[in-house]
Amino acid sequence: MRSAESLPGLPLLDTFARKHDYLRISITDRCNLRCQYCMPEEMVWMERADILSFEEILRFTRVAVSVGVTKARITGGEPLLRKDVVSLVERLAAIEGIEDLSLTTNGVLLRKLAEPLYKAGLRRVNISLDSLRPDRYHELTRRDQLPQVLDGIEAAADAGFSPIKINAVMMKDVNVDEAIEFALLSRTRPFHVRFLEYMPLDGQELWKHEDVVTGAQILARIRETGDVVAVESDDLSEVARRWRFEDGEGEIGFINPVSEPFCGACSRIRLTADGMIKNCLLGNDEFNVKRLMRTGGDDEEIASLIRLAVQMKAEHHGINRPGFEKLVRNMSRVGG
């Protein structure tokens, strides 16, 4: 078998000359919340045998690094539900060539795991949180877990994570009235609060374009509370438009895939929990690397499949264009 280490480290480019160096790794489809824009209340989970093992995840990541990946993010579902997740983090962090390793979580289990994850080599966490009000949080997630999430954020800060990013999906007539409240978290604490535009990720045909609140609209609201200044970035693949209060400790970011698509600088590929390579979060194309690994494929064949997936990547996600096809799978089955 030809190993990943022997493969040439050429840039991972698509047909539009976009360099792909960022891998999102979903390690489970399971979640302890039932966010309405993500999944139905009753879910049928994948069979355990269909989920990639840690050894398969690590093998794929090593091959991905050999073809140009330098950054990785662990996602789900809720990744902290995966047994022995701390061990996986430690092993991923030890892969030579991974320069940045992060994790996205809903924060419910973070109080217990923040310190072990930090000691394992994780340095950055994104915490998904769409309401700071207990009744609304319960309505959005169908679970009463807000105190645990807020406690988890404090645990992450105590453990040393920096920056701590708090991701809030803003929706018309749902939670946009909390935008200022969220933004002010970055004024007194070194948090990076990021507002995400509502995307069609539910797989249930519930998303409507008119429910989207744009980043520009939220920024206009925030400007009413005080002076904010733009934060410049030299990273062409940076997806967030970044701002901060002049007297603030943290930052405010706007991720605007609907109103201001950033497809032209996209650097991401995804590995789903059941072993599919996805070249676009909002696309339905999938490439079965699990089957390849489980039928004796070598590392060179895996690398070729990664390159093929990137080569087949469309120019844009098409949300604002005629003929756009919504995501077939729920977000929890795809990975954030």
C-alpha positions as CSV (number, residue, x, y, z in Angstrom):
1,M,0.0,0.0,0.0
2,R,1.3,3.4,-0.9
3,S,1.3,5.6,2.2
4,A,0.1,9.2,2.5
5,E,3.7,10.3,3.4
6,S,5.0,9.3,-0.1
7,L,2.4,11.3,-2.0
8,P,3.4,14.6,-3.6
9,G,2.2,17.7,-1.7
10,L,0.8,19.7,-4.6
11,P,-1.8,22.4,-4.0
12,L,-5.4,21.2,-3.9
13,L,-6.9,23.4,-6.6
14,D,-10.3,23.2,-8.3
15,T,-11.1,24.3,-11.9
16,F,-11.6,27.9,-10.7
17,A,-8.1,28.0,-9.1
18,R,-9.4,28.0,-5.6
19,K,-7.0,26.5,-3.1
20,H,-8.5,24.0,-0.7
21,D,-6.6,23.7,2.6
22,Y,-9.4,23.5,5.1
23,L,-11.1,20.1,6.1
24,R,-14.3,19.9,8.1
25,I,-14.6,16.5,9.8
26,S,-18.0,15.4,11.0
27,I,-17.6,12.6,13.6
28,T,-21.3,11.9,14.4
29,D,-24.8,12.7,13.2
30,R,-26.2,12.5,16.7
31,C,-27.1,15.6,18.6
32,N,-28.5,16.3,22.1
33,L,-30.5,19.3,20.7
34,R,-33.2,19.4,18.0
35,C,-32.7,22.9,16.5
36,Q,-35.7,23.6,14.3
37,Y,-33.7,24.9,11.3
38,C,-31.4,21.9,11.4
39,M,-33.5,18.8,12.0
40,P,-37.0,17.4,12.8
41,E,-37.9,16.6,16.4
42,E,-37.8,12.9,15.8
43,M,-34.6,11.7,14.2
44,V,-33.5,8.3,12.9
45,W,-29.7,8.1,13.5
46,M,-27.2,6.4,11.3
47,E,-26.2,2.8,12.2
48,R,-23.0,2.7,14.2
49,A,-21.4,0.5,11.5
50,D,-22.0,3.2,8.9
51,I,-20.0,5.8,10.9
52,L,-16.3,6.2,10.3
53,S,-14.0,4.8,12.9
54,F,-11.3,7.0,14.5
55,E,-8.7,5.0,12.5
56,E,-10.5,5.8,9.2
57,I,-10.9,9.5,10.2
58,L,-7.2,9.7,11.0
59,R,-6.2,8.0,7.8
60,F,-8.3,10.2,5.7
61,T,-7.0,13.3,7.4
62,R,-3.4,12.2,6.9
63,V,-4.0,11.8,3.2
64,A,-5.8,15.1,3.0
65,V,-2.8,16.8,4.6
66,S,-0.6,15.1,2.0
67,V,-2.5,16.9,-0.8
68,G,-2.6,20.3,0.8
69,V,-4.9,20.5,3.8
70,T,-3.4,22.4,6.8
71,K,-6.5,23.3,8.8
72,A,-9.1,21.0,10.3
73,R,-12.3,21.5,12.3
74,I,-14.2,18.7,14.1
75,T,-18.0,19.0,13.8
76,G,-21.2,16.9,14.0
77,G,-24.1,16.5,14.9
78,E,-22.7,17.3,18.3
79,P,-19.1,16.1,18.3
80,L,-18.8,16.0,22.1
81,L,-21.3,13.1,22.1
82,R,-18.8,10.8,20.4
83,K,-17.2,8.5,22.9
84,D,-13.5,9.2,23.4
85,V,-13.6,12.4,21.5
86,V,-10.7,13.7,23.6
87,S,-8.5,10.9,22.3
88,L,-9.4,11.7,18.7
89,V,-8.5,15.3,19.3
90,E,-5.1,14.3,20.7
91,R,-4.4,12.1,17.7
92,L,-5.5,14.7,15.1
93,A,-3.5,17.4,16.8
94,A,-0.4,15.1,16.5
95,I,-0.7,14.8,12.7
96,E,2.3,16.6,11.2
97,G,1.0,19.3,8.8
98,I,-2.1,20.2,10.8
99,E,-1.4,23.8,11.7
100,D,-4.8,24.7,13.1
101,L,-7.3,22.4,14.8
102,S,-10.7,23.6,16.1
103,L,-14.1,22.2,17.0
104,T,-17.7,23.4,16.7
105,T,-20.1,22.4,19.5
106,N,-23.4,23.4,21.0
107,G,-21.7,23.8,24.3
108,V,-24.0,21.6,26.4
109,L,-21.2,19.2,27.4
110,L,-18.4,21.7,27.4
111,R,-18.2,22.2,31.1
112,K,-16.9,18.6,31.6
113,L,-14.8,18.4,28.5
114,A,-13.2,21.9,28.0
115,E,-10.1,21.3,30.1
116,P,-9.4,17.8,28.7
117,L,-9.8,19.0,25.2
118,Y,-7.4,21.9,25.7
119,K,-4.9,19.5,27.2
120,A,-5.3,17.2,24.2
121,G,-4.2,20.0,21.9
122,L,-7.4,21.8,20.9
123,R,-7.0,25.6,21.0
124,R,-10.2,27.0,19.4
125,V,-13.9,26.3,19.8
126,N,-17.0,27.7,18.1
127,I,-20.1,27.5,20.2
128,S,-23.5,27.6,18.4
129,L,-26.0,29.6,20.4
130,D,-29.0,31.2,18.8
131,S,-30.7,32.8,21.9
132,L,-29.7,34.1,25.3
133,R,-33.3,33.9,26.6
134,P,-34.3,30.6,28.3
135,D,-37.8,30.4,26.9
136,R,-36.7,31.1,23.3
137,Y,-33.7,28.8,23.5
138,H,-36.1,26.0,24.5
139,E,-38.4,26.8,21.7
140,L,-35.6,26.9,19.1
141,T,-33.7,23.8,20.3
142,R,-36.7,21.9,21.8
143,R,-34.4,21.4,24.9
144,D,-33.9,23.3,28.1
145,Q,-30.1,23.5,28.2
146,L,-29.2,27.2,28.1
147,P,-27.7,27.2,31.6
148,Q,-25.4,24.3,30.6
149,V,-24.3,26.2,27.5
150,L,-23.5,29.4,29.3
151,D,-21.6,27.4,31.9
152,G,-19.7,25.7,29.1
153,I,-18.6,29.0,27.6
154,E,-17.2,30.0,30.9
155,A,-15.4,26.6,31.2
156,A,-13.8,27.1,27.8
157,A,-12.6,30.6,28.8
158,D,-11.2,29.1,32.1
159,A,-9.4,26.3,30.2
160,G,-7.6,28.9,28.0
161,F,-9.4,28.7,24.6
162,S,-8.9,31.7,22.5
163,P,-10.6,33.0,20.6
164,I,-13.9,31.7,21.7
165,K,-16.4,32.2,18.9
166,I,-20.1,32.3,19.6
167,N,-22.1,31.6,16.4
168,A,-25.7,32.9,16.2
169,V,-28.0,32.2,13.3
170,M,-30.3,35.2,13.0
171,M,-33.9,34.7,11.6
172,K,-36.6,37.2,10.9
173,D,-39.4,37.3,13.5
174,V,-37.5,34.7,15.5
175,N,-34.4,36.0,17.3
176,V,-33.2,39.1,15.4
177,D,-34.3,41.2,18.3
178,E,-31.4,39.7,20.3
179,A,-28.7,40.9,17.9
180,I,-27.6,43.8,20.0
181,E,-27.6,41.6,23.2
182,F,-25.3,39.2,21.4
183,A,-23.0,41.9,20.0
184,L,-22.5,43.4,23.4
185,L,-21.0,40.1,24.6
186,S,-17.9,41.1,22.6
187,R,-17.7,44.5,24.2
188,T,-17.0,43.4,27.8
189,R,-15.4,40.0,27.0
190,P,-12.8,38.8,24.5
191,F,-15.4,36.7,22.6
192,H,-15.8,36.7,18.9
193,V,-19.6,36.9,18.3
194,R,-20.5,35.8,14.7
195,F,-23.8,36.3,13.1
196,L,-24.7,33.7,10.5
197,E,-27.3,34.2,7.8
198,Y,-30.1,31.6,7.8
199,M,-29.3,29.0,5.2
200,P,-31.3,26.1,3.8
201,L,-29.8,23.3,5.9
202,D,-32.8,21.6,7.4
203,G,-33.6,19.0,4.6
204,Q,-37.3,19.6,5.4
205,E,-38.1,22.3,2.9
206,L,-38.8,24.8,5.7
207,W,-36.3,27.5,4.6
208,K,-37.6,30.6,3.0
209,H,-35.5,33.4,1.5
210,E,-37.8,36.0,3.1
211,D,-36.8,34.7,6.6
212,V,-33.1,35.7,6.0
213,V,-31.8,38.7,8.0
214,T,-28.7,40.0,6.2
215,G,-25.5,40.8,7.9
216,A,-25.8,44.4,6.7
217,Q,-29.2,44.7,8.5
218,I,-27.7,43.4,11.7
219,L,-24.7,45.7,11.5
220,A,-27.1,48.7,11.1
221,R,-28.8,47.7,14.4
222,I,-25.5,47.3,16.2
223,R,-24.2,50.7,15.1
224,E,-27.0,52.2,17.0
225,T,-25.4,51.1,20.3
226,G,-21.9,52.5,19.8
227,D,-19.0,53.1,17.4
228,V,-17.8,50.0,15.6
229,V,-14.7,49.8,13.3
230,A,-13.8,47.3,10.7
231,V,-11.1,44.7,11.4
232,E,-8.9,44.2,8.4
233,S,-7.7,40.7,7.3
234,D,-5.1,39.6,4.7
235,D,-6.7,36.1,4.6
236,L,-8.5,35.8,1.2
237,S,-10.4,32.8,2.4
238,E,-11.7,34.6,5.5
239,V,-15.5,34.2,5.4
240,A,-16.5,36.6,8.2
241,R,-16.7,40.4,7.7
242,R,-15.2,41.5,11.0
243,W,-15.9,44.5,13.2
244,R,-15.3,45.5,16.8
245,F,-16.6,48.1,19.2
246,E,-14.0,50.8,19.6
247,D,-14.0,50.1,23.3
248,G,-14.6,46.4,23.0
249,E,-12.4,43.4,24.0
250,G,-13.6,41.0,21.3
251,E,-15.0,41.1,17.8
252,I,-18.2,40.9,15.9
253,G,-18.3,38.9,12.6
254,F,-20.8,38.5,9.9
255,I,-21.0,35.4,7.7
256,N,-23.2,36.2,4.8
257,P,-23.5,33.3,2.4
258,V,-26.9,34.4,1.2
259,S,-26.6,38.1,0.7
260,E,-22.8,38.2,0.0
261,P,-21.7,34.7,-1.2
262,F,-18.0,34.0,-0.6
263,C,-17.9,31.0,-3.0
264,G,-15.1,32.7,-5.0
265,A,-12.6,32.2,-2.1
266,C,-14.0,29.0,-0.7
267,S,-11.2,26.8,0.7
268,R,-13.3,24.0,2.3
269,I,-13.9,20.4,1.8
270,R,-16.0,18.2,4.1
271,L,-15.9,14.6,5.4
272,T,-19.3,13.4,6.6
273,A,-19.7,11.1,9.6
274,D,-20.6,8.3,7.2
275,G,-17.6,8.7,5.0
276,M,-18.7,10.9,2.1
277,I,-16.5,13.7,0.8
278,K,-18.6,16.9,0.1
279,N,-17.1,19.8,-1.8
280,C,-19.8,22.3,-0.9
281,L,-21.9,22.6,2.3
282,L,-25.0,23.5,0.3
283,G,-24.4,21.0,-2.5
284,N,-25.7,17.5,-2.9
285,D,-22.7,16.0,-4.6
286,E,-21.0,13.3,-2.5
287,F,-18.0,11.0,-3.1
288,N,-17.9,7.7,-1.2
289,V,-14.4,7.5,0.4
290,K,-15.7,5.0,3.1
291,R,-16.4,2.4,0.5
292,L,-12.9,3.0,-1.0
293,M,-11.2,2.6,2.4
294,R,-13.2,-0.5,3.3
295,T,-12.6,-2.3,0.1
296,G,-8.8,-2.1,0.1
297,G,-8.2,1.3,-1.6
298,D,-4.7,2.6,-0.9
299,D,-3.8,6.2,0.1
300,E,-3.0,7.2,-3.5
301,E,-6.6,6.2,-4.5
302,I,-8.0,8.2,-1.5
303,A,-5.9,11.2,-2.6
304,S,-7.2,10.9,-6.2
305,L,-10.8,10.8,-4.9
306,I,-10.2,14.0,-2.8
307,R,-8.8,15.7,-5.9
308,L,-11.7,14.5,-8.0
309,A,-14.2,15.9,-5.5
310,V,-12.4,19.3,-5.5
311,Q,-12.2,19.3,-9.3
312,M,-16.0,18.7,-9.5
313,K,-16.8,21.6,-7.2
314,A,-19.3,24.1,-8.7
315,E,-18.4,27.8,-9.1
316,H,-21.1,28.8,-6.5
317,H,-23.8,27.3,-4.2
318,G,-26.6,28.9,-6.3
319,I,-28.9,30.0,-3.4
320,N,-29.8,33.2,-5.3
321,R,-30.0,31.6,-8.7
322,P,-32.8,29.9,-10.6
323,G,-32.9,26.1,-10.3
324,F,-31.2,26.0,-6.8
325,E,-31.7,22.6,-5.2
326,K,-32.0,22.6,-1.4
327,L,-29.8,20.3,0.7
328,V,-31.3,16.8,0.7
329,R,-29.7,15.7,4.0
330,N,-30.3,17.4,7.4
331,M,-27.4,19.5,8.6
332,S,-26.6,17.0,11.4
333,R,-25.9,14.4,8.7
334,V,-23.7,16.7,6.7
335,G,-21.5,18.4,9.3
336,G,-21.0,22.1,10.0
